[in-house]
Amino acid sequence: MSQTPKKVVVTGAAGQIAYSLLWRIANGDVYGKDVPVELKLLEIPAAVKATEGVAMELLDSAFPLVKNIDITDDANVAFEGANAAFLVGAKPRGKGEERSALLQANGKIFGPQGKAINDHAAEDVRVLVVGNPANTNALIAMSAAKDVPNERFNAMMRLDHNRSLSQLATKLGKDSADFENMVVWGNHSATQFPDITYATVGGEKVSELVDQEWYLNEFVPRVAKRGAEIIEVRGKSSAASAASSAIDHMHDWINGTSAWASAAVPGTGAYGVPEGILAGQPTIAENGEWKIVEGLDISEFQAERIAANVKELLEERAAVENAGLL
């Protein structure tokens, strides 16, 4: 552990997702078990005291990899030298609140954070937006970071990906790790498209092991609405599973993986996903970068579902553009 510690920023550090996320980072689950870290905890002023309690617990856990913990309500301080950033803190949707109003409120959070990342983060910074509406929040932050390559900004679709694997594993009596080539396209919203077209398990096509009615009427809506289901059952939103998926995403982004993963990355025009939005697509991570899996045959059904997500994301972009947030 002689190397320079990696600086990892977590926003919304007093929240429930961060409460699970921070322990995994401190344990070496992002960079590796031999890479020291410095934790930078960003919160709003009213939550700084609670964040101090989180830091106390982290210290009491005596993680050998944790070399320093800083707490601040100043984004410019938090992102100084940052190598990785988990943007978790976001304004939750109020009862009856229009999505456009929610996007505008979050724009006032993610725009300044993007600017702070632009001005202060390390050259190798990687930014994962977890706070919803994640895809467009990531777009806002990315747009404010004019000097940072767009590909350094992602939004999290890994939770939807992992939920898909879990549902398939339960249905078919397999382990989640047995499945390959699953993808969730589009937006982290009810519009998202969990796609089993290319998925296999034990060399067999998943689409031939499940019936179409179950896939369309149970699997797709259940994955898309799993968060709401958890709130109804637990009384609280997903936290530990979101944190675990965020760790999966950032670990693979940094360390690489040959297996497909669903990541919301900037569109390139492939598969009808235009530049100017971040959408879930099939990706692999190589040499510290996500690469979109190319050359897949797309059916009319798939194209329609992807297009519905693109339409929604373009509408979200228009809402924040009209509010002067891009």
N, C-alpha and C positions, 0 to 999 in steps of 0.2 A: 504493500500500500504506500509506496514511495511517490506515486504520481500525484499531480495537482488535483485537488478535489473538483468535481463537477458541481456547478451551481444550478440548483433546481428550484424553480419558482412554482408555488401553488397559490392560486388566488381563491378567495372564499375559504380561507384556511381554518376558520372556526366551524365550518359546516360539516354535515354528516358524511358527504362523499370524501372530503379531505381527511376526515378522521380515520377512514380506512386507507386512503391513498398514501398518506404520509408514512405510515408504518411499513408499507410495502417498499416505498422508495428507500427508507432508512435501512431496510433489510438487504438492500442490494439487488432488488428485483427488476430494476430498470437498466442500470449500466453494467451490473455484474457484482459478484460477491467480493471482488478485490479492488473495487473502485470507490474511493471515499467521496462523500458528497457534503455540500453545504446547502442547507435548506433556507429558502427565502419565503416567508409567509406573509402574504398580502391580504389585508382585510379593510373594510370600512372602519372609520374611527370608532363607531359604537361597538364594534366587535373585537377591537384590539385586546381588551382585557380577557375575553374568552380565549383568544388565540394564545395569550400568555399561558393559560392553563393547558392548552394543547402542547405547547413547547415544554412545559414542565413535565408532562407525561412522557414525551419523547425522550427527554433527558433521563428520566427515571428508568426508561427501558434500556439504557446503557448500550445503544447500538455502536459497535466499534467503528463503523463506516462514517458515522455522523461527526463531522469536524466542527460544525458551527450551525447555529440556528439564529436567523434574524427575523424580527417581526416589524412590520411597517404598514402604514396606511398610504404611503407615497409610492406610486407605480414607478417613478423614475429611480427611486432607491431600490425597489424590489428587483427590477430587471437589469440592474448593473451587472454586466458580465455573465448574464444568464446563458447557460448551455441548453437547458430544457425548461419548458414552461407548460404547466397544466392550467388552463384558464377555466376554472370550475365555477367561480362566483358569477352569478347572473341574477337578474330580477325574475322571480317566478311569475307565471301568468296569474293574474287576479281573476276572481269570479266574474264572468261575463265580459272580460277584457278582449278586445279585438286583437288578432295576431299582429296587425300592422302597428297598433299602439305598443304592444310588447316589444316588437322589433325596434321601434324608435327609442323606447326606454333603455333597451340593452345597447343600442348604438352609442349612448352616452357613456357606457362602461367600456365597451370593447374598442371604440375609436381611440380614446386616450391611452388605453393599454397597448394598442398597436403602435401608437406614436412613441411610447416609452420603450417598447421593444426595439423599434427602429433606431432610436437615439442611444440606447445603452446596452443592449444585449451583445453577447459574443457573436463572432462571425458564423459559428456553427450552430446557432440557436435553432431548436425545433419547437414548434408551438402546436399543442393539441388543445382544441376548444372542446370542452365537455359541457359547459353551461348552455342550456337551451334558450332559443332555437339555435342549435349548435352550428348548422351549416352556414347560416347567414351571419351569425355572430362572428364566425371565422372569416367570412368575406369582409366584414367591417374592419376587423383587426388587420387583416392582410392589406386592405386598401390604404390603411393609415401608415403602414410600414413600407414606405416607398422604396427604401434602399435594401430591403430584405427580399431575397428571391421568393416568389409566390409559393413555390413547392415546399417552403419551410413552414407553411400553415396548413393544418389538417383539422377536420372536424371528426368527431368520434362516431363511427358506425359499428365499431367492434362489439358493442353491447348487443346490437341487433343481430350481428353475425353469431355471437356466442349463444344468444337466445335461440337462434335457428338450429344450431347444432344440438342444443339440449333437447329441443322439441323432437327433432328427428331421432336422436338417440333413445328417447323415451318411447317413441312410436315403434321403433324397429328393434328394440332390445339390444342396442349396440352401445359402445363407448363413444363419447363425443369426439375423442381423438381419432376414431376410426374413419371419420368422414373427410373427404377431400373435395376441393373445388366448389365450395358453397360461396355464394355472393349475395349481398344485399345492396341493391341499387338505390340511388337517389337521396331522399331527404330523411333525416331522423324525425319523422312525423308519421301520422297514420297513412300517408300516401306511399311510404317506402315499399319496395318490391323485393321480398325475399325470394330468390330464384334458385330452384333446384335443377335447372336444365342440365348443368354440367357436373352436378354433384355425384360422387360415387362413394360406396362403402364396401370394403372388401372386394374391390374390382367390379362390383355391380352398380348399375345406374340407379340412383335413388328414385328417379321418376318412374321406374318400372317396378319398384317395391311398394309404392304407396298409390292409392287411387286418386284420381283427379279431383273428385268431390271433396275428399279430406284435405287435399292440398289447397284448393281454392277457398273453401268455406270454413276450414278450421285452422290450418297451419298459417296461412298468410295473415289473416286478421289477428290471430293470437299473438304472433310475433310482433306485429305492428302496435298492438294495444296492450302488450305485456306490462308496460309501466303502469297503465291505469288499473290493470288487474291487481298488481301488487299493492297499489294504494288502497284499493277496495278491501283487500284481505288484511294487509299489515297496518293500514292507517297512516302510513308514511310512504314517501316515494323511494324508488330504488336508490340505494347508496353504496353498499358493499359491492354489489355486482357491477355498478357503474365504475367504481374505483378499480376493481379487478380488470375490467375490460380496458380502462385507460392505461393501466400498467402493461397489459398485453400489447396494446398498440405501440406505446412508446418503446418498449423493449425490442419489439421486432423492427421498428423503424431504425433504431440505433444499431442493433446487432445483426439484422438480416434474417430472412426466412425464405425458404423455397416454396413453402405452402401458401396457397391463396389466403388472403385476408381481405375483408371489406373495409375500405378506408375512404373517407370523404376527402378527395384531393381536388385541386383545381382542374376544371375541365380543359380538354385539349381539342375537342371536336370529335373524338372517338365515341362511337356508340350513341351519337346524337347529343352528347353532353357538351355544350358550348363553353368557350372561354368566358370567364366572368362570373362563374358560380362554382361552388364546391359541392360535389355530389359523390355518394357512395358508388364505388366501382370495384371490379376485381383487380387486386393488386398483389404484387410480391415485393419484398424489400431486399435490395442489393446495394452494397457499398454505401449504406446510410441514406438511401433514397427509395421512395416508393415508385414502382414502375407499373403502369397499367398493363394488364394482360391483354395482348393484342390478338387480332385475327379470329375472334369468336364469331360464329354464325349466330345471327339474331333473328328470331322468328317474328312474325307480325304481332303476336301476343306480347312478346317481350318488348318490342319496340313501342307498343302502346303504353305499357306500364312505365317504361323509362321516360317516355314523353310526358306522361302525367306528372312525374316528379320534376322534370325540367321546367314544365309550365309553372308549377308551384314555386320553385326556387327563383325563377325569373320574376314572378309576381312579388316575392319577398324582396328581391333586389330592387325592384322598382319602388317599393314602399320606403326603403331606407334611402334610395336616391332622391326621392321626392322630399324627404325630410332633411336633405343636405348632409347625409351621414357618410356618403362615399365620395 
